[in-house]
Every structure is written in structure tokens, then in C-alpha cells.
Amino acid sequence: MTTQIRYQRADYVDELNIDGESVVLLQSRAIRLGGLGPVILAVLGSAKLTVTEIVSAVTEQLGGAPADGSAEAVVESAIAALVDESLLIKVEN
């Protein structure tokens, strides 16, 4: 059986979304997000999604792939940053 890595949102105290930016309140700090961060959090909702599923949802929501590079590379970079900030959790199943 192959292990598939999925991502899900971490538990937050609160989240505020205004004009395409978010402020996420964790137990010990607040994090301000712009760019793809709020979009990725929104497409995840309460789901556990693979990178491919996240890329597809983000691309669909934003209307296409970026002109200056691979959508997958850009989204993977944003996912890694969200994991580093403890806003996403990597789940293997």
C-alpha cells in the first residue's frame, strides 16, 4: 500500500480574513498571511488534501496557473511555508 501525504489545517484560536489577507491567531502568536496562504487555507477548509488536489483547487479559484512558473512549484512552496509556521499539518495515510 502506498503512503499518500495529505495536508490539513492546524487548530487555531481564531482567524480573520480581510481583502485577501488573513491573520491567524495561534495559542502563542498571531501570523499575518498574504499571497497564496489565505487561498490554500480556504480551499482546505476541514478537508485533508494532497498537493495535487490543493494545486487544482487553488488554480481553479485563481483562474489558471501563474505565468512565471509551475503552479505546483509555487503552491508547494507556499504549503511548506504554512507547515513551517504550524498552520498546516502533514498527514500520512
N, C-alpha and C positions, 0 to 999 in steps of 0.2 A: 504494500500500500504506500502510495506517495504522500509525503507530508506537504500540505499546502499552507503557505503563510498567508494569513489574513490580518487585517488591522481593524481595531475598533477604538472608539473614543474612550478616553480615560474618564474617571469620575471627577466632576468639577463641583465647586461650591456654587458657582454662578457663571453666566455668560451673557455679555451684552453685545449686540450687533447693531452697528450704525454705519450707513453709507459704505458698505463693502468691507468694513473693518470690524474686528472683534476684540473685546477684552475678556479674557478668561481668568476667572479667579480660582486658584487652587488653594489648598489649606494654608500654604506658607507664602504665596506670592501671586501677583497679577501679571498676566502676559498679554501684550498687545500684538495682534496679528493683522497683517495686510496681505495683499497678493493672493496666492492660492490657498493659504492657510484656512481662512473662513469658508472658502468654497469646498475644500476637502472635508472639513468638519460637517458642513451642511449635507454633503452627499452621503456621508457615512451614517448620519443620524444614529440609530441604535443598532445598525447592521454591522456584521463582520464581513469585510470585503477584501478581495485580492487586489494587488496593484493593478492588474489588467482591468478589473471591474471599476476601480477608482478612476483610472485614466479614462475609461469610456464615459463614465458619468460626468467627470469634470469637462472633458472635451465637448460632450453634448450640451452641458449647461452653458459653456462659454462660447459655443458656436464654431468649434474647429480647433485644430492643432496650431501651436504657435509658429509663426513664420521663420523664427530664427533657430529652430531646433526641434528635436523629437519631443512630442508630448509626454511620452513615457519617461524620458530622462528628466524633464522638468518636474513632473509630478513625483517621481521617485525621490528627487532631491528635497522637495517640499515635505514629503512623508517622513524622510529621515530627520529633517529639522523638527517636525512635530513630535516624533518619537524622542529626540534628544531633549525637548522641552517638557517631556512627560505628559503630553496632550493626547498622544496615541499610544496604544498598546499593541505590540506584535503578538499574534496568537497563532500557534501551530496546531493544525488539526488534520 
